[in-house]
Amino acid sequence: MKVTFPHMGNAWIVIQTLFESLNVEVVVPPTNSKRTLNLGTRLSPESACLPLKLNLGNYLEAASEGADTIVITGGIGPCRFGYYGEVERQILRDAGYNYEVVTLEPPDGSLLGLAKRIRYLAGTKNSWVKILKAMRFAYLKSVALDRIEDLIHAARPRLPEPLLTEKLYEKARMQLAQTMTEKGVQETVRWVQESIRERQGGVNSYGHEICKPLRIGIVGEIYTILDPFSSVGIEEELGHLGVEVDRSIYLSGWVGSHVFRGLAPGYRSIKTYARHAKAYLPHFVGGHGQETVGAAVKFAQEGYDGIIQVFPLSCMPEIVAASVLPRVQDKYKIPIMTLIVDEHTGQAGMQTRLEAFVDLLEKPRFLRESG
């Protein structure tokens, strides 16, 4: 058995760690690229959303390296992600790829059900104790990854050399991917903290002051906000424009809520979003539509300068959320921009829109400081 999975941002590090801890052979698909998207688009229905197309591209690339089993999480409610596993299995089978698909979610709402599915993949050679330890360690890595991402979000507008910041981030990710001890995970986080502290000072290479950057909250569909290729590098681009970014969903927060059923809150829990959204969207609409609204309210209440919603074309829960966000904008007088991505989204167009939005947010600050 050779296991592969969708390549969604940094999630590959966590999934690879889980299965390598259990001595399961893993094929990590290459980082999402135009090639990945082109491969997946050829097999996908025209109306399929971007994540499904990228998933299929991941599986085709992994198949060339011998992968024969797909691991994917599940979903519920009016969101097509809930049946990705079966749809993708059938599409691949019709194209001549005889993949087995295993959906990693508690089928009966219990962690024991989830562990049984991991036990199936890991084989009977692994004890229950070893499986639970592997799950815990992978989860700890996901929390560390989110902590490092948050540190980089804060560092980008404050450090003088953008290229060095991205190199620091990449090195930290690789160190976390390679370490197989809790001590190594903790040391990597500390190393990032110390490296950032040593480099702070002055103005960045774009001429922005590092003391008071604009703050923008990113909300939207989980795949597109966690995967830089899908969002056309929105977080990095904003950071280099002098903006400190935060986002509504981090990987460990989603895993803690969705996979572990709230027993592990993650680095940034998403449990409070339903309460924040209550006055605007009081019920579940599938995907993370309600969380998008709740996070937007939370960012507005915390004094953020602006909010950007990102989601793939035709995403039903986010379309519902987008229809509600103007009320949040009116209530809190905070600019909100919606960005919809698909296979035709380009870097230049995205950069232009981000620059215009940042200019919009900087104008009131300039008037206050000059008045």
C-alpha positions in Angstrom: 0.0 0.0 0.0 1.3 3.5 -0.9 -0.8 6.3 0.5 -1.3 9.7 -1.0 -3.6 12.6 -0.3 -4.6 16.1 -1.4 -1.8 18.7 -1.2 -3.4 21.5 0.8 -0.9 24.1 2.0 1.2 22.7 4.9 -1.2 19.8 5.6 1.2 17.4 3.8 3.7 17.7 6.7 1.1 16.6 9.2 -0.3 13.7 7.1 3.2 12.5 6.2 4.2 12.5 9.9 1.1 10.5 10.9 1.7 7.7 8.4 5.5 7.6 8.6 5.2 7.3 12.4 3.2 4.1 11.6 5.6 2.9 9.0 3.1 3.4 6.2 4.7 4.2 2.8 3.6 7.7 1.7 3.7 9.5 -1.6 3.5 13.2 -1.1 2.2 14.8 -4.2 4.2 17.7 -5.6 3.4 21.2 -4.5 0.3 22.5 -6.3 1.2 24.1 -9.6 -0.2 25.0 -13.0 0.6 21.5 -14.2 -1.3 20.0 -11.3 -4.3 22.1 -12.1 -4.2 21.4 -15.8 -4.1 17.6 -15.1 -7.0 17.8 -12.8 -9.1 20.1 -15.0 -8.9 17.6 -17.9 -10.8 15.0 -15.8 -13.1 17.4 -13.9 -16.7 18.4 -14.7 -16.6 22.0 -16.0 -18.7 23.2 -13.0 -16.4 21.5 -10.4 -14.8 23.9 -7.9 -11.0 24.5 -7.8 -10.1 22.2 -4.9 -11.6 19.2 -6.7 -9.6 19.9 -9.8 -6.4 20.3 -7.8 -7.1 17.1 -5.9 -7.4 15.1 -9.1 -4.2 16.6 -10.3 -2.5 15.6 -7.1 -3.7 12.0 -7.5 -2.5 11.8 -11.1 1.0 13.1 -10.1 1.1 10.7 -7.2 0.0 7.7 -9.3 3.2 8.1 -11.4 5.1 7.5 -8.2 3.2 4.3 -7.4 0.5 5.6 -5.1 -2.6 3.3 -4.9 -4.6 4.5 -1.9 -6.1 8.0 -1.3 -6.7 9.4 2.1 -9.1 12.3 2.3 -11.2 13.9 5.1 -15.0 14.1 4.8 -17.7 16.8 5.2 -21.4 17.2 5.9 -24.1 19.6 4.8 -24.7 21.5 1.6 -21.1 21.5 0.4 -19.8 19.3 -2.4 -16.7 18.4 -0.3 -18.8 15.9 1.5 -18.8 13.6 -1.5 -15.4 14.4 -2.9 -14.0 11.0 -2.0 -16.6 9.0 -4.0 -16.8 11.4 -6.9 -13.0 11.5 -7.2 -12.8 7.7 -6.9 -15.3 7.2 -9.8 -13.6 9.9 -12.0 -10.2 8.3 -11.5 -11.6 4.8 -12.1 -13.2 5.9 -15.4 -9.8 7.3 -16.4 -8.1 4.0 -15.7 -6.7 4.7 -12.2 -7.8 2.0 -9.7 -7.3 3.9 -6.5 -8.8 2.8 -3.2 -10.2 5.8 -1.3 -10.3 6.0 2.5 -12.2 8.8 4.1 -10.6 9.9 7.4 -13.5 11.1 9.6 -15.2 9.7 12.7 -18.0 7.7 10.8 -20.0 7.3 14.0 -19.0 10.6 15.6 -16.3 8.9 17.8 -12.6 9.1 17.8 -12.5 5.3 18.0 -14.1 5.2 14.6 -11.4 7.5 13.2 -8.7 5.4 14.8 -10.2 2.2 13.3 -9.8 3.7 9.8 -6.2 4.7 10.6 -5.7 1.2 11.9 -6.9 -0.2 8.6 -4.3 1.9 6.7 -1.6 1.1 9.2 -2.2 -2.6 9.4 -2.5 -4.8 12.5 1.3 -4.6 13.1 0.7 -1.2 14.9 -0.8 -1.3 18.4 -3.6 1.0 19.4 -1.2 2.8 21.7 1.2 3.5 18.8 -1.7 4.7 16.6 -2.9 7.2 19.3 0.7 8.4 19.9 1.1 9.0 16.1 -2.2 10.9 15.9 -1.1 13.1 18.9 2.3 13.8 17.5 0.9 14.7 14.1 -1.5 17.0 15.8 1.2 18.7 17.8 3.1 19.3 14.5 0.0 21.0 13.1 -0.2 23.3 16.0 3.5 24.2 15.6 3.0 24.8 11.9 0.2 27.2 12.6 2.2 29.0 15.3 5.0 29.5 12.8 2.6 30.7 10.1 1.2 33.3 12.5 4.8 34.4 13.4 5.6 34.8 9.7 2.3 36.8 9.1 3.4 39.3 11.7 7.0 39.3 10.5 6.5 40.0 6.8 5.5 43.7 7.1 8.1 44.3 9.8 11.3 42.6 8.6 13.6 44.6 6.2 14.2 41.8 3.7 11.2 39.9 2.2 13.3 37.3 0.5 15.1 36.4 3.8 11.7 36.1 5.5 10.4 33.6 3.0 13.7 31.6 3.2 13.2 31.5 7.0 9.7 30.3 6.6 10.7 27.6 4.1 13.5 26.4 6.3 11.2 26.1 9.3 8.7 24.1 7.3 11.4 21.7 6.2 12.7 21.3 9.7 9.3 20.5 11.0 8.7 18.0 8.2 11.9 16.2 9.1 11.9 16.2 12.9 10.2 13.2 14.5 10.5 14.3 18.2 8.5 16.7 20.3 11.7 18.4 21.3 12.6 19.0 17.7 9.1 20.5 17.1 9.5 22.9 20.1 13.1 23.9 19.1 11.9 24.8 15.6 9.3 27.2 16.9 11.8 28.8 19.2 14.3 29.1 16.4 11.8 31.0 14.3 10.9 33.3 17.2 14.6 34.1 17.8 15.4 34.6 14.1 12.6 37.1 13.7 13.6 38.9 16.9 17.1 39.3 15.6 16.1 40.7 12.2 13.6 43.3 13.3 14.3 47.0 12.9 14.2 49.9 10.4 11.8 49.9 7.4 11.2 47.1 5.0 12.5 47.1 1.4 9.2 48.5 0.2 9.6 51.6 2.3 6.9 50.7 4.8 7.3 51.6 8.4 7.4 48.4 10.4 5.9 49.7 13.7 2.2 50.0 12.7 1.3 47.9 9.7 -2.3 47.6 8.4 -4.1 44.6 9.6 -6.3 42.5 7.2 -8.3 39.4 8.2 -8.6 36.6 5.6 -11.8 34.6 5.7 -13.3 32.1 3.4 -13.2 28.5 2.2 -10.7 26.4 4.0 -8.8 25.0 1.0 -8.2 28.3 -0.7 -7.1 30.1 2.4 -4.7 27.4 3.5 -3.2 26.7 0.1 -1.0 29.5 -1.3 -1.4 28.3 -4.9 -5.1 28.4 -4.8 -5.2 31.9 -3.3 -2.4 33.1 -5.7 -0.1 33.8 -2.7 -2.4 36.4 -1.2 -0.8 36.3 2.3 2.7 36.7 1.1 1.7 39.5 -1.3 -0.1 41.4 1.4 2.8 41.0 3.8 5.2 42.5 1.2 2.7 45.4 0.8 3.2 46.2 4.5 0.1 44.4 5.8 -0.1 42.1 8.8 -2.4 39.2 7.9 -4.5 36.9 10.1 -6.9 34.3 8.9 -10.1 32.7 10.1 -9.0 29.1 9.9 -5.7 27.5 10.8 -5.1 23.8 10.1 -4.9 22.6 13.7 -8.1 24.5 14.6 -10.0 22.8 11.8 -8.5 19.4 12.7 -9.4 19.9 16.4 -13.0 20.9 15.5 -13.8 18.7 12.6 -11.7 15.5 13.1 -11.3 15.5 16.9 -14.8 16.8 17.5 -13.7 19.7 19.6 -11.6 17.7 22.1 -8.5 19.5 20.8 -9.0 23.2 20.2 -5.9 23.7 18.0 -3.7 26.8 17.7 -6.7 29.0 16.8 -10.0 27.5 17.7 -13.0 28.1 15.4 -15.6 27.3 18.0 -16.5 31.0 18.8 -17.4 31.9 15.2 -20.9 30.5 15.4 -21.6 32.9 18.4 -20.1 35.9 16.5 -22.2 35.0 13.4 -25.5 34.5 15.3 -26.9 38.0 14.5 -26.1 37.6 10.7 -26.1 33.9 9.9 -27.5 31.9 12.8 -27.5 28.4 11.3 -25.1 26.0 9.6 -24.9 26.4 5.8 -22.3 23.8 5.0 -18.5 24.2 4.6 -17.3 27.1 6.6 -19.9 29.7 5.5 -21.0 30.4 9.1 -17.3 30.6 10.3 -16.6 33.1 7.5 -19.3 35.4 8.8 -18.3 34.9 12.4 -14.7 35.5 11.8 -15.4 38.7 9.8 -17.4 40.0 12.8 -14.6 39.0 15.2 -12.0 40.8 13.0 -14.1 43.9 12.8 -14.7 44.0 16.6 -10.9 43.6 17.1 -10.2 46.7 15.0 -8.8 45.2 11.8 -8.5 47.7 8.9 -10.1 45.4 6.3 -11.3 41.9 5.5 -10.8 39.8 2.4 -13.0 36.8 1.6 -11.5 34.2 -0.7 -13.3 31.2 -2.1 -13.5 29.0 -5.3 -15.9 29.7 -8.0 -19.3 28.1 -7.4 -18.6 27.3 -3.7 -22.2 27.3 -2.3 -21.5 28.0 1.5 -19.3 30.9 0.7 -21.8 32.4 -1.8 -24.3 32.4 1.1 -21.6 34.0 3.4 -20.8 36.6 0.7 -24.4 37.7 0.6 -24.4 38.3 4.4 -21.0 40.1 4.7 -22.3 43.5 3.4 -24.4 43.7 6.6 -21.2 43.2 8.6 -19.5 45.9 6.5 -22.3 48.3 7.2 -22.5 47.6 10.9 -18.8 48.0 11.6 -17.8 50.4 8.8 -15.0 48.0 7.7 -14.1 47.5 4.0 -14.6 43.9 2.9 -13.4 42.6 -0.5 -14.5 39.3 -2.0 -12.0 37.4 -4.3 -13.3 34.4 -6.2 -10.7 32.0 -7.7 -10.7 29.4 -10.4 -8.3 27.9 -12.9 -8.3 31.2 -14.9 -7.2 33.4 -11.9 -3.9 35.1 -12.7 -1.1 36.6 -10.5 -1.2 40.0 -12.2 -4.9 40.5 -11.7 -4.8 39.4 -8.1 -1.8 41.7 -7.3 -3.6 44.7 -8.9 -6.7 44.1 -6.8 -4.7 43.7 -3.6 -2.7 46.8 -4.2 -5.9 48.8 -4.8 -7.5 47.4 -1.6 -4.4 48.3 0.5 -4.4 51.8 -1.0 -8.1 52.1 0.0 -7.2 51.1 3.6 -4.2 53.4 3.8 -6.1 56.5 2.8 -8.0 57.0 6.0 -4.9 56.5 8.0 -3.0 59.0 5.9 -5.7 61.6 6.4 -5.8 61.0 10.2 -2.0 61.3 10.5 -1.7 64.4 8.3 -4.8 66.1 9.7 
